[in-house]
Amino acid sequence: MLGTERVQNTDDSGQTPLHLAASEGLLDCVEMLVEAGADVLLKDSIGLMPLDFSRIWCHRTVARYQTKGTVHAKIEEEGNGGEKACSSLVQGSCGYG
């Protein structure tokens, strides 16, 4: 089992394993990391959350997972407005807007 401290480790650009899994469209990994306590709201050094990467790379299934249920509730609770996480340009290019 993964420890919370391990799933929160960041690289030089401030990205966590969840950022990487989301950017690669790895739904199973995203689910496992979230269940292990990965912070879905953690932003990297340029201010992007894992949800942003899912949308940038058009990984719709992963983006949907992150905008539903408890993950979405946490994003909404923090005032980040899940649906506003990416620019309208990125949302439009993937059919999200």
VOBA-1610 file (N, C-alpha, C; in pm, whole numbers, padded with zeros to 5 digits, always signed):
BEGIN
Met+00083-00118+00000Met+00000+00000+00000Met+00088+00124+00000Leu+00045+00225-00074Leu+00119+00350-00081Leu+00090+00436+00041Gly+00193+00502+00091Gly+00173+00596+00199Gly+00143+00734+00143Thr+00067+00813+00218Thr+00030+00946+00171Thr+00153+01029+00136Glu+00258+01018+00217Glu+00378+01096+00189Glu+00440+01060+00055Arg+00428+00936+00013Arg+00484+00894-00115Arg+00403+00945-00232Val+00272+00949-00219Val+00189+00996-00331Val+00192+01148-00343Gln+00246+01216-00241Gln+00257+01361-00245Gln+00396+01409-00288Asn+00489+01317-00311Asn+00623+01357-00356Asn+00612+01435-00486Thr+00697+01536-00499Thr+00697+01617-00621Thr+00832+01613-00689Asp+00830+01636-00820Asp+00955+01646-00894Asp+00997+01793-00899Asp+01097+01824-00981Asp+01149+01961-00989Asp+01046+02062-01038Ser+00944+02014-01111Ser+00841+02105-01163Ser+00717+02106-01074Gly+00726+02042-00958Gly+00615+02043-00864Gly+00506+01942-00895Gln+00533+01852-00988Gln+00432+01752-01024Gln+00442+01628-00936Thr+00324+01574-00904Thr+00313+01453-00823Thr+00288+01333-00914Pro+00291+01212-00858Pro+00253+01095-00938Pro+00113+01110-00998Leu+00022+01178-00927Leu-00113+01199-00980Leu-00111+01289-01104His-00028+01391-01105His-00015+01475-01224His+00029+01389-01343Leu+00128+01305-01321Leu+00180+01221-01429Leu+00077+01121-01477Ala+00010+01053-01385Ala-00092+00955-01423Ala-00205+01021-01501Ala-00246+01139-01456Ala-00353+01212-01525Ala-00309+01255-01664Ser-00185+01299-01677Ser-00137+01344-01808Ser-00121+01229-01907Glu-00099+01109-01855Glu-00084+00991-01942Glu-00216+00918-01964Gly-00321+00961-01895Gly-00452+00897-01912Gly-00464+00762-01844Leu-00390+00741-01737Leu-00388+00613-01667Leu-00494+00610-01557Leu-00617+00578-01594Leu-00729+00582-01501Leu-00707+00495-01379Asp-00661+00372-01398Asp-00638+00283-01283Asp-00540+00344-01184Cys-00435+00405-01236Cys-00335+00469-01149Cys-00394+00591-01079Val-00471+00671-01152Val-00535+00788-01091Val-00625+00745-00977Glu-00708+00644-01002Glu-00798+00595-00897Glu-00720+00547-00775Met-00614+00469-00799Met-00533+00416-00689Met-00468+00529-00610Leu-00414+00628-00678Leu-00348+00739-00610Leu-00446+00822-00528Val-00564+00846-00584Val-00666+00921-00510Val-00708+00844-00385Glu-00729+00714-00401Glu-00767+00631-00286Glu-00657+00626-00180Ala-00532+00642-00223Ala-00418+00640-00130Ala-00395+00776-00065Gly-00476+00875-00103Gly-00467+01006-00038Gly-00399+01115-00117Ala-00378+01094-00247Ala-00315+01199-00329Ala-00403+01323-00329Asp-00340+01439-00320Asp-00410+01567-00316Asp-00449+01606-00458Val-00578+01600-00488Val-00627+01631-00623Val-00619+01781-00653Leu-00598+01862-00551Leu-00594+02007-00569Leu-00453+02063-00578Leu-00352+01978-00557Leu-00215+02025-00557Leu-00175+02074-00695Lys-00126+02197-00700Lys-00085+02257-00827Lys+00066+02244-00844Asp+00109+02229-00969Asp+00252+02222-00996Asp+00309+02364-01000Ser+00433+02377-01044Ser+00501+02506-01039Ser+00440+02611-01133Ile+00360+02569-01231Ile+00295+02667-01319Ile+00145+02678-01290Gly+00103+02615-01180Gly-00034+02632-01135Gly-00136+02535-01192Leu-00091+02421-01243Leu-00184+02323-01300Leu-00209+02208-01204Met-00337+02169-01194Met-00377+02053-01115Met-00379+01929-01205Pro-00385+01810-01147Pro-00396+01689-01228Pro-00513+01694-01327Leu-00626+01750-01287Leu-00740+01763-01377Leu-00704+01842-01502Asp-00624+01945-01486Asp-00582+02025-01600Asp-00508+01940-01703Phe-00419+01853-01654Phe-00343+01768-01746Phe-00432+01669-01818Ser-00531+01615-01749Ser-00626+01523-01814Ser-00695+01593-01930Arg-00732+01716-01907Arg-00802+01792-02010Arg-00709+01837-02122Ile-00590+01882-02087Ile-00495+01926-02189Ile-00467+01815-02289Trp-00451+01691-02237Trp-00418+01578-02323Trp-00541+01500-02368Cys-00659+01556-02342Cys-00786+01498-02389Cys-00811+01355-02338His-00774+01331-02214His-00803+01203-02151His-00939+01215-02081Arg-01043+01201-02159Arg-01179+01229-02111Arg-01222+01142-01995Thr-01191+01014-02001Thr-01232+00923-01893Thr-01168+00964-01760Val-01041+00999-01766Val-00970+01041-01645Val-01025+01176-01596Ala-01052+01266-01688Ala-01108+01396-01650Ala-01247+01378-01589Arg-01328+01289-01646Arg-01461+01264-01590Arg-01452+01209-01449Tyr-01359+01116-01427Tyr-01339+01060-01293Tyr-01308+01172-01194Gln-01222+01264-01235Gln-01181+01372-01146Gln-01289+01478-01126Thr-01391+01478-01208Thr-01498+01577-01193Thr-01627+01516-01141Lys-01619+01394-01090Lys-01736+01327-01033Lys-01708+01284-00890Gly-01814+01265-00816Gly-01805+01207-00682Gly-01724+01290-00584Thr-01651+01220-00499Thr-01578+01287-00392Thr-01465+01374-00443Val-01405+01336-00556Val-01297+01416-00612Val-01353+01552-00653His-01466+01552-00724His-01529+01676-00768His-01574+01758-00647Ala-01628+01693-00546Ala-01674+01763-00427Ala-01558+01837-00361Lys-01442+01774-00356Lys-01326+01838-00295Lys-01281+01958-00377Ile-01283+01945-00509Ile-01246+02057-00596Ile-01343+02173-00577Glu-01473+02144-00576Glu-01575+02247-00557Glu-01563+02311-00419Glu-01537+02230-00319Glu-01525+02277-00181Glu-01413+02380-00167Glu-01306+02359-00240Glu-01192+02450-00233Glu-01210+02573-00320Gly-01319+02578-00396Gly-01348+02695-00476Gly-01276+02701-00609Asn-01221+02589-00654Asn-01152+02588-00782Asn-01246+02563-00898Gly-01369+02530-00871Gly-01471+02516-00972Gly-01440+02416-01080Gly-01393+02298-01048Gly-01362+02192-01142Gly-01374+02224-01289Glu-01489+02273-01331Glu-01511+02301-01472Glu-01431+02421-01520Lys-01378+02501-01429Lys-01302+02619-01468Lys-01152+02593-01462Ala-01113+02469-01439Ala-00973+02438-01415Ala-00883+02467-01534Cys-00932+02456-01655Cys-00853+02482-01775Cys-00904+02605-01846Ser-00822+02655-01933Ser-00866+02767-02015Ser-00975+02723-02111Ser-01053+02817-02157Ser-01160+02783-02251Ser-01103+02727-02380Leu-00982+02767-02417Leu-00919+02715-02538Leu-00896+02565-02526Val-00839+02522-02413Val-00814+02380-02392Val-00945+02304-02384Gln-01042+02357-02310Gln-01171+02291-02297Gln-01235+02275-02434Gly-01233+02379-02515Gly-01294+02374-02646Gly-01225+02274-02740Ser-01092+02263-02729Ser-01020+02175-02819Ser-01050+02029-02795Cys-01094+01995-02673Cys-01126+01857-02639Cys-01275+01834-02630Gly-01353+01934-02660Gly-01498+01921-02654Gly-01553+01930-02514Tyr-01484+02001-02424Tyr-01531+02015-02286Tyr-01612+02141-02262Gly-01606+02237-02352Gly-01669+02365-02321Gly-01805+02384-02378
//
